[in-house]
Structures are given as C-alpha cells and as structure tokens.
Amino acid sequence: MTKKEILKIVISVLIAALTALAAGLGLSSCNVTRTVTTRSEAWQHGDTSVVIQTKTVESYDGSRKY
C-alpha cells in the first residue's frame, strides 16, 4: 500500500465516524404536535346557523435528557 492509499483509508474512516456522530446527535430529539379539529354544523330557523367546533392539540417531546 502506498502512502496515498493509506491516507484515503484514514480519511474515509474519519468521515464515517464523524457522520455516525452527527447522525447520533441529530436523531436524539423528536418533537411532534398533532392537531385534530372536528366540526359540526346544524341549521336552525331562517338563515341562522349553529356551528360546533372542537379542537384537540397533543404535543410530545421525545428529546433526550442529559
């Protein structure tokens, strides 16, 4: 093996290690928000209408605590 080939292997290993480290740190947290909206309409006398709307917001924080 020449010095050039050894240098390429060392650089490849370093890049792989840094990529794995970055992926590990980047994937350590997860924030999710889900919003569910339900709407119901009921018509009454004349042109007056009633609208019932409910909204549920759920949040989840999956970040790693150090």
N, C-alpha and C positions, 0 to 999 in steps of 0.2 A: 504494500500500500504506500502510496506517495503521501507527502505532507498535505497536498491539496485535497486528496480523498478523505484523509483523517479530519481535516478542518471542516469539510462538508458534513461529515457524520456528526461531529461535535455540535455544529450549528443546528443541524436538524433535530438533535436530541434536546438542545436548549429551547428551540422554538416549540417543540412538542410539550415540554414541561411548562413553559410559560402559557401555552394555550390551555392546558389542563388546569392550571392555577386560575386563570381568568374565568374559565367556564365554571369552576367550583365556586368562586366568589360571586359571579354574576347570577348563578342559579340558586343562591342561598335565600332569596326572598321572593315572596309572591303576595301581591295584593289583589283581591278580587272584590268587585262590587256588582251585585245583581239587583236590578230594579224590576219589579212586577207591578203592572198597572192593570186594574180591572175597571171597566166602565159599563154602566148600565143606564139606559135611557127609558123613561116611561112618559108617554104623552098624556096630558090631562085636558081639562075643558078649554075650548078655544085654541089659541095659539100658545098657551103656557105649557112649558115642558119642565120635567124634573130630570136632573142628571145626577146619578150617584157614582162617584169615582173613588176608588181606594188605591193607595199606592204603598207598596212594601219595599223597603230598601234594606238589603242584607249586605254586610261587609265582613270580609275575612282577611286577617293579616297573618300570613304564613312566614313572616321573616324570622330568621334565626336570631335568637337572643344570645349574646356573648357574655 
